Amino acid sequence: MNVWNIIIPILTLLVGVVLGFVFGVFYLRNQMTRIQNDPEMLQKMAKQMGYNMNKQQLQRAQQMLQKQKSGPRRK
């Protein structure tokens, strides 16, 4: 059995996991930015989670998301 038959699949798996994680983080950040700017998307997400929000609740949620984005970042 050749050493490369073991190293290449493990290396491929690690590269796939890292790239998948990076893509997932990028996609999630992009979606959160869209949700902050679009009240219809926020309402759609809330309905998918089982919440029915009125306009006042939507405005509060948007303000909360925008504060969270502009606030200091934790390390």
N, C-alpha and C positions, 0 to 999 in steps of 0.2 A: 504494500500500500504506500502510495506516494504522499509525502508531507503536504504537497499542494492540494491534494484532494480533501484535506481537513482545513487548511488555512483559508482557501478561497471561499467556501460557503460561510464560514464564521465571519470573515471580513465583509462579505456581501450582506449578511444579516445585520451587522453593526452599522454599515453605511445606510441601509434601508431604514433602520430604526431612527437614526439621527436625522436623515432627510425627512422622514415622516413627521417627526416631532417638530422640526423647523417649519415645515409646510403647515402643520396644524396650528402652531402659534401664530403664524402670519395670517392664516385664514380667520382664526378667531378674533384677532385684533381688528382685522378689516371689517368683520361682521359687527363688532361692537361699535366701531366708528359709524357705520351705516345706521345702526339702531339709534344712536344718539341724535343723529340728524334727521331721522324720518320717524315721526310719531306713528305712522301706520304700521311700520315694521315692529315698533315697540309693542303696539297693541296686538299685533298678530302673535308675537312671541308670548305675550301674557296669556292670550287665549289658549295657546298650545300648552301652557303650564297650568291651565285650569282657572285662571283669573279673568274676571270681566271688569275692565277699568273704565271709569268715566274720564272726561276731558281733564278735570282737575287732577285726578290721580296720575294721568299720563304726563301732565306738565311737571308734577312733582318728581316723577321718576326720571324724566329727562334732565331736570335740574340736578338731581342727585348724581346721575351718570356724568354730567358735565363737570360738576364739582370734583368728583372722584378722578376724572381725567386731568384736570388742571391742578389738583392738590399736590402736596409733596409726596414723592414716591418713597416707599419703605424699602429697606434693604434686608 
